[in-house]
């Protein structure tokens, strides 16, 4: 795991995970490795949106205007490259992780351990546990994948 404060969200970003550390606030999972950053997930996402001449709030508002999302709204960072991140909880929740759709292979519930947890499996064979109920996933994930394909 390395520190790279110049890290920018891009095509190789798989997930942003908040961490509770005095120095680092986000763990980035990337195809190239893992990074610990002092910026929050939301700060990284806002910077990525700004580079694409948008804002975090603007992207969320646009998706909600065009599609029936009220909660767990995906963030379209770059439409032409399909860089789209999905929150695992409210973006205002400190524990909200962001999963980048193009890297997700499948997911499995951890209901026997914790009914509010899932394992997200990435296409490269790695996986992470996230706080997301099976109900939330089943209710919105197929719709979200359809959204990703049609964007």
Backbone as a ProteinNet text record, in pm:
[ID]
protein_1_A
[PRIMARY]
XXXXXXXXXXXXXXXXXXXXXXXXXXXXXXXXXXXXXXXXXXXXXXXXXXXXXXXXXXXXXXXXXXXXXXXXXXXXXXXXXXXXXXXXXXXXXXXXXXXXXXXXXXXXXXXXXXXXXXXXXXXXXXXXXXXXXXXXXXXXXXXXXXXXXXX
[TERTIARY]
85	0	89.6	58.5	141.1	58.7	128.6	65.9	94	-7.9	8.8	-97	-63.5	-160	-196.6	-126	-158.5	-253.8	-297.4	-385.2	-511.6	-552.2	-676.4	-762.5	-890.6	-985.6	-981.2	-982.2	-979.6	-1036.3	-1006.3	-1058.3	-1015.2	-902.4	-850.4	-896.6	-971	-1020.5	-1132.4	-1118	-1218.9	-1310.2	-1253.4	-1334.4	-1264	-1344.5	-1296.9	-1358.5	-1274.6	-1321.8	-1277.2	-1371.5	-1331.4	-1257.2	-1156.3	-1082.2	-1080.2	-1074.2	-1069.9	-926	-851.8	-709.7	-676.6	-582.6	-551	-492.5	-429.9	-366	-442.4	-480.9	-545.7	-696.2	-767.3	-913.3	-978.6	-898.6	-952.5	-850.9	-901.6	-822.6	-876.6	-788.1	-826.8	-783.5	-877.6	-844.9	-838.3	-725.9	-701.4	-639.8	-653.8	-591.6	-440.8	-380.8	-235.8	-194.2	-288.8	-255.3	-349.8	-307.8	-387.7	-314.5	-391.6	-335.8	-408.6	-336.8	-394.6	-380.3	-492.7	-492.6	-550.4	-507	-558.9	-691.4	-728.1	-855.5	-968.7	-1089.2	-1206.1	-1251.3	-1334.6	-1391.8	-1463.7	-1541.7	-1620.6	-1531.1	-1420.8	-1327.3	-1268	-1230.6	-1175.2	-1278	-1402	-1508.5	-1538.7	-1540	-1564	-1453.7	-1328.3	-1216.1	-1230.3	-1271.6	-1289.3	-1400.5	-1509.5	-1619.1	-1574.5	-1501.9	-1454.3	-1365.5	-1279.5	-1193.4	-1276.6	-1399.1	-1489.2	-1590.1	-1563.3	-1646.1	-1787	-1792.9	-1918.4	-1890.9	-1990	-1972.2	-2038.6	-2003.7	-2064.9	-2216.4	-2259.7	-2403	-2472.5	-2405.8	-2464.2	-2485.6	-2388.6	-2400.7	-2513.2	-2519.9	-2627	-2763.4	-2774.1	-2900.5	-2942.6	-2847.6	-2878.3	-2927.5	-2862	-2905	-3044.4	-3071.1	-3204.4	-3312	-3273.6	-3369.9	-3404.8	-3306.1	-3324.7	-3372.4	-3341.5	-3371.1	-3439.1	-3509	-3588.7	-3509.5	-3399.1	-3321.1	-3360.9	-3385.6	-3411.6	-3300.5	-3247.1	-3139.5	-3033.3	-2913.8	-2801.1	-2783.1	-2792	-2781.6	-2638.9	-2621.8	-2487.9	-2432.7	-2302.3	-2233.4	-2166	-2210.6	-2148.8	-2035.3	-1913.5	-1795	-1755.4	-1754	-1719.8	-1808.6	-1905.2	-2003.3	-1940.1	-1854.7	-1797.5	-1706.2	-1641.9	-1555.5	-1625.8	-1752	-1833.5	-1766.9	-1714.7	-1662.2	-1778.5	-1838.5	-1959.8	-1938.6	-1962.5	-1942.8	-2077.1	-2093.9	-2215.8	-2185.1	-2262	-2241.1	-2300.9	-2242.4	-2296.5	-2394.1	-2398.8	-2493.3	-2508.9	-2573.7	-2586.9	-2448	-2425.4	-2295.5	-2259.9	-2359	-2332.4	-2289	-2301.8	-2261.9	-2110.1	-2044.9	-1898.9	-1850.9	-1926.9	-1885.3	-1919.4	-1963.5	-2002.2	-1880.4	-1879.4	-1777.2	-1835.8	-1748.7	-1792.1	-1731.8	-1817.5	-1776.5	-1789.6	-1686.8	-1687.2	-1739.5	-1851.3	-1932.1	-1858.4	-1772.6	-1708.9	-1615.6	-1582	-1491.5	-1563.3	-1693.7	-1767.8	-1799.3	-1765.8	-1797	-1927.7	-1935.5	-2055.2	-2051.6	-2156.1	-2159.6	-2229.9	-2197.7	-2258.1	-2292.6	-2404.3	-2444.6	-2363.4	-2340	-2275	-2377.7	-2500.7	-2612.8	-2587.6	-2511.9	-2486.8	-2397	-2315.8	-2226.9	-2291.5	-2341.8	-2402.6	-2499.6	-2628.4	-2725.9	-2711.8	-2630.6	-2612.9	-2480.6	-2419.8	-2290.5	-2294.6	-2214.5	-2200.6	-2052.5	-2019	-1886.1	-1899.7	-1824.3	-1820.6	-1697.9	-1719.5	-1610.6	-1580.4	-1452.9	-1410.8	-1364.3	-1360.2	-1322.8	-1180.3	-1093.7	-955	-937.7	-1047.5	-1041.6	-1034.9	-1016.8	-1013.9	-1157	-1173.1	-1305.9	-1291.9	-1401.8	-1405.8	-1542.1	-1544.8	-1674.1	-1722.7	-1851.7	-1910.1	-2038.3	-2072.2	-2198.4	-2307.3	-2379.1	-2489	-2579.6	-2703.7	-2793.1	-2827.9	-2860.1	-2903.3	-3025.9	-3115.7	-3237.1	-3202.5	-3111.5	-3072.1	-3007.2	-2925.3	-2857.5	-2957.9	-3043.6	-3141.2	-3240.8	-3275.2	-3372.9	-3317.3	-3189.3	-3137.1	-3026.3	-2953.2	-2837.6	-2873	-2972.5	-3003.3	-3039.9	-3115.7	-3152.8	-3027.6	-2935.1	-2811.9	-2726.2	-2718.5	-2638.3	-2699.2	-2830.4	-2897.5	-2863.3	-2862.1	-2827.1	-2685.7	-2592.2	-2453.2	-2443	-2516.8	-2510.6	-2569.4	-2675.3	-2743.4	-2681.5	-2590.4	-2530.2	-2439.9
-116.7	0	123.1	216.5	336.1	461.6	567.9	699.2	774.3	821.8	899.8	1008.7	1120.5	1230.1	1292.2	1254.6	1305.5	1211.2	1105.4	1006.8	1074	1033.1	1082.4	964	974.3	871.8	860.8	736.1	712.6	576	528.9	401.3	281.8	294.4	181.5	181	281.9	289.8	188	102.8	0.6	40.4	104.5	140	245.4	323.9	418.5	375.4	354.7	305.6	402.7	455.9	546.3	470.2	534.1	473	568.2	511.1	589.5	589.1	689.3	697.7	844.4	875.9	1016.7	1089.6	1015.5	1078.1	1050.3	924.8	884	876.8	917.8	917.7	827.6	788.1	702.5	598.5	477.6	370.9	355.1	366.2	352.7	215.1	142.5	16.6	46.3	15.6	45.8	-78.1	-92.2	-204.2	-207.8	-91.9	-82.8	-107.6	-112.4	-134.4	-61	-51.3	17	141.9	248.2	376	426.1	488.3	552.9	703.7	775.1	918.4	996.3	1120.8	1205.7	1271.8	1270.6	1327.7	1229.6	1283	1197.2	1143.1	1041.2	985.8	1094.8	1173.1	1277.6	1384.1	1418.2	1514.8	1460	1333.3	1271.2	1267.7	1234.8	1230.5	1369.8	1469.1	1607.1	1652.5	1623.2	1659.3	1592.1	1465.4	1392.6	1455.8	1494.3	1560	1694.1	1771.2	1903.2	1888.9	1787.4	1765.4	1739.7	1690.6	1663.7	1777.4	1892.4	2012.6	1992.8	1923.2	1901.5	1917.3	1885.8	1883.9	1758.1	1720.7	1605.9	1625	1737.8	1764.6	1772.9	1833.1	1846.4	1712.3	1623.1	1490.2	1411.5	1415.7	1345.6	1402.2	1534.5	1598	1557.4	1551.7	1514.3	1370	1279.8	1139.2	1126.5	1197.9	1191.6	1252.1	1347.4	1409.5	1313.8	1238.2	1150.2	1008.4	963.6	825.7	825.6	718.4	716.3	685.6	751.4	731	832.3	781.5	868.9	850.9	729.5	696.4	617.3	615.2	541.8	572.9	700	746.3	731.4	670.9	659.1	795.3	806.3	928.9	906.4	978.4	968.2	1069.3	1017.2	1103.4	1134.3	1031.2	1049.6	955.5	1011.8	931.4	856.8	921.6	857.8	741	745.3	635.8	543.6	571.1	492.3	481.2	593.7	596.9	637.3	535.5	554.1	485.7	561.1	507.5	497.1	388.8	365.6	370.8	446.4	450.7	327.5	288.3	174.9	220.5	350.6	409.2	555.4	633.7	775.8	837.4	919.1	985.3	1073.1	1111.3	1191.1	1105.6	975.2	881.4	864.1	878.4	867.1	733	626.2	492.9	459.5	556.3	530.7	499.5	378.2	339.6	362.1	375.1	395.2	285.2	216.6	105.6	149.4	124.3	164.9	48.9	72.8	-30.6	-114.4	-55.3	-129.6	-239.5	-239.7	-341	-452.9	-437.2	-534.9	-658.6	-773.3	-901	-956.5	-965.6	-1017.9	-979.7	-1015.7	-989.5	-1105.8	-1123.4	-1230.1	-1175.2	-1220.8	-1177.3	-1250.1	-1181.5	-1241.2	-1257.6	-1288.6	-1291.5	-1382.3	-1488.6	-1577.8	-1512.7	-1416.7	-1344.8	-1214.6	-1138.5	-1008.2	-976.8	-966.8	-945	-810.7	-721	-591.3	-583.8	-698.1	-698.7	-780.2	-736.8	-803.6	-815.7	-912.4	-920	-876.3	-777	-732.5	-796.1	-872.4	-937.2	-856.5	-827.2	-751.8	-846.5	-796	-876.7	-930.9	-865.1	-911.5	-1019.4	-1065.2	-1172.3	-1124.7	-995.6	-942.9	-919.9	-900.9	-874.4	-793.1	-726.7	-649.1	-666.1	-664	-661.9	-517.5	-496.8	-363.6	-373.1	-264.2	-255.2	-217.5	-317.6	-297.8	-418.4	-395.9	-508.4	-578.2	-704.8	-783.2	-718	-669.2	-603.3	-482.7	-398.5	-279.2	-317.6	-419.7	-463.9	-520	-609.4	-671.5	-570	-471.9	-371.5	-279.5	-248.9	-145.6	-188	-296.7	-328.7	-362.9	-449.1	-476.3	-348.3	-262.3	-134.5	-50.6	-55.5	21.8	-30	-163.8	-218.9	-182.8	-183.7	-141.3	4.6	87.3	227.9	241.7	163.7	171.5	138.8	36.6	-6.2	98.8	166.8	260.3	399.9	427.9	561.7	582.9
0	0	0	-87.3	-98.1	-74.3	-45	-32.7	-161.3	-226.8	-349	-348.8	-290.9	-278.2	-412.2	-519	-652.5	-727.2	-659.1	-723.5	-775.6	-897	-956.2	-997.6	-972.7	-1014.1	-1166	-1213.7	-1358.2	-1392.3	-1512.5	-1560.3	-1476.2	-1406	-1328.5	-1182.9	-1141.3	-1003.5	-983.6	-879.8	-850.8	-735.9	-632.9	-516.6	-432.1	-361.4	-260.9	-129.3	-29.2	99.5	208.7	285.8	393.9	503.7	560	670.8	788.8	906.2	1029	1078.8	1035.2	1065.3	1087.3	1176.4	1200.9	1079.2	988.3	871.7	743.5	723.7	598.7	616.3	510.4	518.2	413.1	312.2	206.8	163.9	146.2	85.7	-55.8	-153.2	-293.2	-341.8	-399.8	-466.8	-615.3	-674.5	-814.4	-878.7	-1008.4	-1077.6	-1053.5	-1032.7	-1012.5	-867.8	-775.4	-635	-542.2	-416.9	-315.7	-269.2	-245.4	-204.1	-80.9	8.3	125.3	105.3	111.9	84.9	202	213.6	321.6	283.9	157.7	114	141.6	161.1	179.2	43.9	48.8	-73.7	-151.8	-80.1	-145.5	-210.2	-145.9	-205	-334.5	-334.7	-455.1	-567.3	-532.7	-632.5	-687.7	-600	-644.3	-740.9	-707.5	-795.7	-932.4	-933.8	-1059.3	-1143.1	-1078.2	-1149.6	-1206.2	-1128	-1172.5	-1296	-1298.2	-1415.8	-1540.7	-1521.3	-1634.1	-1653.2	-1590.6	-1602.4	-1546.1	-1433.7	-1363.1	-1214.3	-1132.4	-987.8	-934	-813	-747.8	-741.4	-686.6	-672.8	-808.5	-905.8	-1038.6	-1106.1	-1093.3	-1152.9	-1087.5	-954.8	-882.7	-924.1	-931	-969.2	-1110.3	-1202	-1340.1	-1349.4	-1278.9	-1280.5	-1221.3	-1113	-1051.2	-1140.7	-1221	-1312.8	-1428.3	-1472.3	-1587.5	-1552.5	-1430.1	-1390.3	-1254	-1220.2	-1096.5	-969	-949.3	-827.1	-721.1	-600.7	-486.4	-383.9	-376.9	-283.3	-357.1	-299.1	-356.5	-504.9	-536.9	-674.9	-726.1	-844.4	-900.9	-941.3	-935.5	-973.6	-1108	-1209.9	-1342	-1346.5	-1347.9	-1349.6	-1492.5	-1576.8	-1717.8	-1797.9	-1866.1	-1939.2	-2056.1	-2132.9	-2251.8	-2216.9	-2102	-2058.7	-1959.1	-1931.4	-1837.7	-1701	-1649.8	-1513.2	-1424	-1361	-1281.6	-1147.4	-1040.8	-906.5	-834.8	-758.4	-681.9	-533.9	-457.4	-311.7	-244.4	-133.2	-57.6	50	74.3	169.1	129.5	212.3	182.6	169.8	67.7	53.1	173	252.4	372.4	491	478.5	583	577.1	691.2	693.6	638.6	659.4	616.4	473.1	394.4	256.1	169.8	114.6	17	-122.4	-220.8	-358.4	-444.5	-518.7	-603.4	-749.8	-828.9	-969	-1053.9	-1117.4	-1181.4	-1284.8	-1362.3	-1471.1	-1421.6	-1293.6	-1237.9	-1163.1	-1140.9	-1061.6	-1145.2	-1087.7	-1152.9	-1097.3	-964.9	-899	-751.2	-679.6	-535.9	-467.1	-339.8	-260	-123	-71.1	62	169.4	278.1	394.4	505.8	468.3	562.2	681.1	663	775.7	879.2	836.1	926.7	972.9	876	903.3	789.9	817.3	710.1	637.8	691.2	624.8	549.3	521.4	452.7	323.9	229.3	99.8	66.9	-16.5	-74.8	-219.3	-256.9	-396.1	-459	-565.6	-637.9	-763.6	-781.8	-899	-1009.6	-1130	-1246.2	-1237.7	-1161.2	-1149.5	-1042.5	-983.5	-884.4	-740.3	-717	-581.4	-533.2	-403.7	-349	-221.9	-185.1	-61.8	4.6	137.8	206.8	214.9	198.7	211.6	293	358.8	432.5	333.5	289.1	195.6	212.5	244.3	267.9	137.1	148.6	33.4	-29.7	55	6.1	-80.2	-32.2	-108.3	-240.1	-236.1	-357.2	-456.9	-412.2	-500.9	-555.7	-474.2	-515.4	-622.7	-614.1	-703	-797.4	-769.1	-851.4	-995.7	-1025.8	-1167.1	-1242.2	-1179.6	-1239	-1264.7	-1171.7	-1184.1	-1298.7	-1311	-1419.2	-1554.1	-1562.6	-1684.9	-1714.5	-1610.2	-1626	-1682.4	-1629.6	-1673.3	-1821.1	-1863.4	-2001.9	-2094.9	-2052.3	-2140.4	-2141.6	-2050.3	-2044.9	-2163.3
[MASK]
+++++++++++++++++++++++++++++++++++++++++++++++++++++++++++++++++++++++++++++++++++++++++++++++++++++++++++++++++++++++++++++++++++++++++++++++++++++++

